[in-house]
């Protein structure tokens, strides 16, 4: 009976943390396994301590309160930080005097790190692709990569766009995430190699083994590549699956 009461109370505290957000979206944002969350949300399960610690770290609550209802929901430091947050702004994790936000334990495990190359997929006149090494690595959530991109982190690379031929879709200096496992030309945005240069273009597969290569900017002409006659000169490097842009 006591265990049943703990399950009921835990569900109520979980509802308080989730608020008006969609339950599974909240779970994904906190890096929770779908099966584990289903057990908690629909079957009355109480999480293991490790999972409870992850929820507490992401939600800013105390583990003891989450699991057993003991004491206040937040410690005094977190409560003071929340009280100091202006209305209408999201509450940020409490932090000390450091220049960066404090990162809860285990958060880094939620991310995969994708190599960022100093290579520009030309939306114009091409850039040499030879001899490139990663400049640094960019962090993306593993859950997002696996469940939304349906991709493996080892197949992803990050590069930037140069030129204006894809203006209106991709702009100069945009950052793009490329899935190098998708190398079969089809309908969509692809990074391609022509000779020693690489480009980002809209591709369309045509009958007879040909590919139409299009730009978004009407100032650039569309052309067709005959795959049967372009061995060694034309290659699909991968499909563009995400882009980022600096506003100013």
One Martini backbone bead per residue (centre of mass of N, CA, C, O) as a GRO file, in nm:
protein
  248
    1UNK     BB    1   0.059   0.063  -0.020
    2UNK     BB    2   0.307   0.247   0.007
    3UNK     BB    3   0.404   0.211  -0.288
    4UNK     BB    4   0.146   0.324  -0.421
    5UNK     BB    5   0.173   0.608  -0.293
    6UNK     BB    6   0.448   0.677  -0.418
    7UNK     BB    7   0.354   0.664  -0.711
    8UNK     BB    8   0.138   0.885  -0.694
    9UNK     BB    9   0.322   1.112  -0.588
   10UNK     BB   10   0.527   1.106  -0.818
   11UNK     BB   11   0.332   1.180  -1.046
   12UNK     BB   12   0.260   1.459  -0.931
   13UNK     BB   13   0.550   1.572  -0.944
   14UNK     BB   14   0.588   1.529  -1.246
   15UNK     BB   15   0.355   1.714  -1.337
   16UNK     BB   16   0.482   1.970  -1.218
   17UNK     BB   17   0.735   1.971  -1.401
   18UNK     BB   18   0.593   1.964  -1.685
   19UNK     BB   19   0.317   2.080  -1.707
   20UNK     BB   20   0.225   2.197  -2.037
   21UNK     BB   21   0.399   2.004  -2.153
   22UNK     BB   22   0.478   1.755  -2.344
   23UNK     BB   23   0.579   1.468  -2.215
   24UNK     BB   24   0.774   1.358  -2.446
   25UNK     BB   25   0.922   1.624  -2.488
   26UNK     BB   26   1.030   1.647  -2.204
   27UNK     BB   27   1.186   1.377  -2.203
   28UNK     BB   28   1.372   1.443  -2.443
   29UNK     BB   29   1.499   1.704  -2.315
   30UNK     BB   30   1.611   1.503  -2.067
   31UNK     BB   31   1.710   1.219  -2.188
   32UNK     BB   32   1.481   1.007  -2.189
   33UNK     BB   33   1.370   0.710  -2.204
   34UNK     BB   34   1.082   0.603  -2.339
   35UNK     BB   35   1.029   0.348  -2.165
   36UNK     BB   36   1.082   0.478  -1.889
   37UNK     BB   37   0.866   0.699  -1.910
   38UNK     BB   38   0.621   0.518  -1.955
   39UNK     BB   39   0.643   0.378  -1.679
   40UNK     BB   40   0.595   0.643  -1.518
   41UNK     BB   41   0.333   0.769  -1.665
   42UNK     BB   42   0.143   0.488  -1.707
   43UNK     BB   43   0.261   0.261  -1.467
   44UNK     BB   44   0.381   0.391  -1.190
   45UNK     BB   45   0.673   0.433  -1.196
   46UNK     BB   46   0.991   0.437  -1.032
   47UNK     BB   47   1.285   0.558  -1.050
   48UNK     BB   48   1.594   0.550  -1.054
   49UNK     BB   49   1.841   0.731  -0.925
   50UNK     BB   50   1.981   0.813  -1.192
   51UNK     BB   51   1.722   0.925  -1.327
   52UNK     BB   52   1.647   1.125  -1.103
   53UNK     BB   53   1.905   1.295  -1.130
   54UNK     BB   54   1.849   1.388  -1.419
   55UNK     BB   55   1.581   1.530  -1.363
   56UNK     BB   56   1.684   1.722  -1.143
   57UNK     BB   57   1.904   1.866  -1.310
   58UNK     BB   58   1.696   1.968  -1.540
   59UNK     BB   59   1.470   2.097  -1.317
   60UNK     BB   60   1.582   2.199  -1.024
   61UNK     BB   61   1.551   1.967  -0.826
   62UNK     BB   62   1.517   1.746  -0.573
   63UNK     BB   63   1.558   1.415  -0.523
   64UNK     BB   64   1.401   1.376  -0.257
   65UNK     BB   65   1.144   1.509  -0.359
   66UNK     BB   66   1.090   1.337  -0.611
   67UNK     BB   67   1.081   1.049  -0.467
   68UNK     BB   68   0.954   1.137  -0.148
   69UNK     BB   69   0.879   1.445  -0.061
   70UNK     BB   70   1.129   1.572   0.067
   71UNK     BB   71   1.100   1.867   0.128
   72UNK     BB   72   1.185   2.084  -0.086
   73UNK     BB   73   1.202   2.123  -0.421
   74UNK     BB   74   1.422   2.339  -0.357
   75UNK     BB   75   1.687   2.493  -0.296
   76UNK     BB   76   1.785   2.797  -0.189
   77UNK     BB   77   1.952   2.878  -0.440
   78UNK     BB   78   1.736   2.817  -0.659
   79UNK     BB   79   1.516   2.999  -0.544
   80UNK     BB   80   1.676   3.266  -0.566
   81UNK     BB   81   1.721   3.251  -0.873
   82UNK     BB   82   1.422   3.243  -0.956
   83UNK     BB   83   1.339   3.512  -0.816
   84UNK     BB   84   1.558   3.677  -1.006
   85UNK     BB   85   1.387   3.617  -1.249
   86UNK     BB   86   1.243   3.757  -1.492
   87UNK     BB   87   0.961   3.801  -1.630
   88UNK     BB   88   0.949   3.589  -1.925
   89UNK     BB   89   1.202   3.431  -1.843
   90UNK     BB   90   1.410   3.183  -1.845
   91UNK     BB   91   1.540   2.964  -1.633
   92UNK     BB   92   1.855   2.935  -1.515
   93UNK     BB   93   2.111   2.795  -1.402
   94UNK     BB   94   2.279   2.791  -1.141
   95UNK     BB   95   2.560   3.010  -1.045
   96UNK     BB   96   2.851   3.144  -1.011
   97UNK     BB   97   3.151   3.317  -1.113
   98UNK     BB   98   3.148   3.204  -1.376
   99UNK     BB   99   3.128   3.240  -1.732
  100UNK     BB  100   2.962   2.978  -1.709
  101UNK     BB  101   2.750   2.741  -1.703
  102UNK     BB  102   2.643   2.497  -1.521
  103UNK     BB  103   2.696   2.145  -1.559
  104UNK     BB  104   2.540   1.877  -1.526
  105UNK     BB  105   2.567   1.570  -1.459
  106UNK     BB  106   2.570   1.388  -1.775
  107UNK     BB  107   2.518   1.583  -2.019
  108UNK     BB  108   2.750   1.508  -2.219
  109UNK     BB  109   2.623   1.221  -2.287
  110UNK     BB  110   2.392   1.352  -2.479
  111UNK     BB  111   2.637   1.405  -2.671
  112UNK     BB  112   2.769   1.469  -2.989
  113UNK     BB  113   3.074   1.502  -3.192
  114UNK     BB  114   3.119   1.710  -3.473
  115UNK     BB  115   3.301   1.777  -3.735
  116UNK     BB  116   3.469   2.088  -3.822
  117UNK     BB  117   3.527   2.227  -4.130
  118UNK     BB  118   3.742   2.433  -4.339
  119UNK     BB  119   3.483   2.408  -4.548
  120UNK     BB  120   3.337   2.524  -4.857
  121UNK     BB  121   3.027   2.506  -4.990
  122UNK     BB  122   2.962   2.614  -5.288
  123UNK     BB  123   2.727   2.880  -5.392
  124UNK     BB  124   2.915   2.888  -5.673
  125UNK     BB  125   3.266   2.828  -5.760
  126UNK     BB  126   3.422   2.676  -5.552
  127UNK     BB  127   3.617   2.439  -5.344
  128UNK     BB  128   3.866   2.289  -5.220
  129UNK     BB  129   3.889   1.936  -5.071
  130UNK     BB  130   4.181   1.915  -4.993
  131UNK     BB  131   4.331   1.835  -4.688
  132UNK     BB  132   4.124   1.818  -4.454
  133UNK     BB  133   4.076   1.932  -4.115
  134UNK     BB  134   3.960   1.966  -3.819
  135UNK     BB  135   3.900   2.240  -3.613
  136UNK     BB  136   3.638   2.120  -3.467
  137UNK     BB  137   3.357   2.059  -3.245
  138UNK     BB  138   3.009   1.979  -3.251
  139UNK     BB  139   2.715   1.981  -3.061
  140UNK     BB  140   2.477   1.706  -3.046
  141UNK     BB  141   2.200   1.543  -2.990
  142UNK     BB  142   2.149   1.212  -2.990
  143UNK     BB  143   1.843   1.197  -3.008
  144UNK     BB  144   1.816   1.377  -3.261
  145UNK     BB  145   1.996   1.215  -3.452
  146UNK     BB  146   1.839   0.942  -3.427
  147UNK     BB  147   1.513   1.041  -3.436
  148UNK     BB  148   1.529   1.277  -3.671
  149UNK     BB  149   1.773   1.191  -3.871
  150UNK     BB  150   1.852   0.893  -3.886
  151UNK     BB  151   2.155   0.891  -3.765
  152UNK     BB  152   2.505   0.874  -3.755
  153UNK     BB  153   2.760   1.045  -3.620
  154UNK     BB  154   2.992   0.925  -3.814
  155UNK     BB  155   2.833   1.059  -4.083
  156UNK     BB  156   2.895   1.347  -3.977
  157UNK     BB  157   2.928   1.691  -4.096
  158UNK     BB  158   3.079   2.024  -4.080
  159UNK     BB  159   3.005   2.314  -4.275
  160UNK     BB  160   3.019   2.576  -4.514
  161UNK     BB  161   2.895   2.854  -4.689
  162UNK     BB  162   2.958   2.980  -5.030
  163UNK     BB  163   2.772   3.218  -5.159
  164UNK     BB  164   2.459   3.288  -5.387
  165UNK     BB  165   2.311   3.043  -5.544
  166UNK     BB  166   2.123   2.968  -5.263
  167UNK     BB  167   1.959   3.206  -5.229
  168UNK     BB  168   1.680   3.153  -4.995
  169UNK     BB  169   1.811   2.896  -4.847
  170UNK     BB  170   2.122   2.959  -4.865
  171UNK     BB  171   2.382   3.134  -4.710
  172UNK     BB  172   2.640   3.303  -4.658
  173UNK     BB  173   2.793   3.128  -4.382
  174UNK     BB  174   2.651   2.892  -4.342
  175UNK     BB  175   2.570   2.611  -4.149
  176UNK     BB  176   2.625   2.259  -4.223
  177UNK     BB  177   2.472   1.937  -4.211
  178UNK     BB  178   2.620   1.623  -4.315
  179UNK     BB  179   2.515   1.316  -4.467
  180UNK     BB  180   2.740   1.069  -4.588
  181UNK     BB  181   2.531   0.821  -4.628
  182UNK     BB  182   2.381   1.014  -4.844
  183UNK     BB  183   2.480   0.929  -5.191
  184UNK     BB  184   2.205   0.925  -5.336
  185UNK     BB  185   2.070   1.083  -5.581
  186UNK     BB  186   1.807   1.320  -5.529
  187UNK     BB  187   1.573   1.488  -5.356
  188UNK     BB  188   1.762   1.778  -5.272
  189UNK     BB  189   2.016   1.867  -5.055
  190UNK     BB  190   2.360   1.875  -5.176
  191UNK     BB  191   2.686   1.761  -5.159
  192UNK     BB  192   2.929   1.817  -5.415
  193UNK     BB  193   3.159   1.686  -5.662
  194UNK     BB  194   3.364   1.875  -5.901
  195UNK     BB  195   3.632   1.750  -5.914
  196UNK     BB  196   3.795   1.967  -5.670
  197UNK     BB  197   3.507   2.069  -5.610
  198UNK     BB  198   3.255   2.209  -5.397
  199UNK     BB  199   2.892   2.182  -5.357
  200UNK     BB  200   2.567   2.332  -5.309
  201UNK     BB  201   2.265   2.157  -5.417
  202UNK     BB  202   1.994   2.093  -5.614
  203UNK     BB  203   1.852   1.776  -5.664
  204UNK     BB  204   1.749   1.568  -5.959
  205UNK     BB  205   1.624   1.282  -6.068
  206UNK     BB  206   1.658   1.128  -6.384
  207UNK     BB  207   1.607   0.973  -6.649
  208UNK     BB  208   1.886   0.776  -6.749
  209UNK     BB  209   2.109   0.863  -6.525
  210UNK     BB  210   2.036   1.157  -6.432
  211UNK     BB  211   2.127   1.494  -6.305
  212UNK     BB  212   1.989   1.774  -6.164
  213UNK     BB  213   2.140   2.103  -6.123
  214UNK     BB  214   2.040   2.344  -5.877
  215UNK     BB  215   1.954   2.677  -5.815
  216UNK     BB  216   1.800   2.937  -5.636
  217UNK     BB  217   1.942   3.133  -5.814
  218UNK     BB  218   1.853   3.261  -6.130
  219UNK     BB  219   2.156   3.342  -6.221
  220UNK     BB  220   2.182   3.033  -6.223
  221UNK     BB  221   2.235   2.760  -6.399
  222UNK     BB  222   2.112   2.474  -6.513
  223UNK     BB  223   2.232   2.130  -6.491
  224UNK     BB  224   2.354   1.820  -6.635
  225UNK     BB  225   2.429   1.484  -6.522
  226UNK     BB  226   2.600   1.203  -6.645
  227UNK     BB  227   2.673   0.928  -6.465
  228UNK     BB  228   2.799   0.737  -6.694
  229UNK     BB  229   3.023   0.994  -6.774
  230UNK     BB  230   3.134   1.092  -6.455
  231UNK     BB  231   3.361   0.932  -6.356
  232UNK     BB  232   3.548   1.110  -6.106
  233UNK     BB  233   3.388   1.406  -6.141
  234UNK     BB  234   3.131   1.292  -5.981
  235UNK     BB  235   3.004   1.355  -5.638
  236UNK     BB  236   2.835   1.246  -5.355
  237UNK     BB  237   2.874   1.337  -5.020
  238UNK     BB  238   2.582   1.460  -4.920
  239UNK     BB  239   2.319   1.546  -4.710
  240UNK     BB  240   2.130   1.807  -4.607
  241UNK     BB  241   1.993   1.830  -4.252
  242UNK     BB  242   2.121   2.115  -4.158
  243UNK     BB  243   2.104   2.461  -4.035
  244UNK     BB  244   2.297   2.759  -3.961
  245UNK     BB  245   2.250   3.111  -3.836
  246UNK     BB  246   2.370   3.424  -3.824
  247UNK     BB  247   2.208   3.718  -3.773
  248UNK     BB  248   2.481   3.933  -3.712
   0.00000   0.00000   0.00000
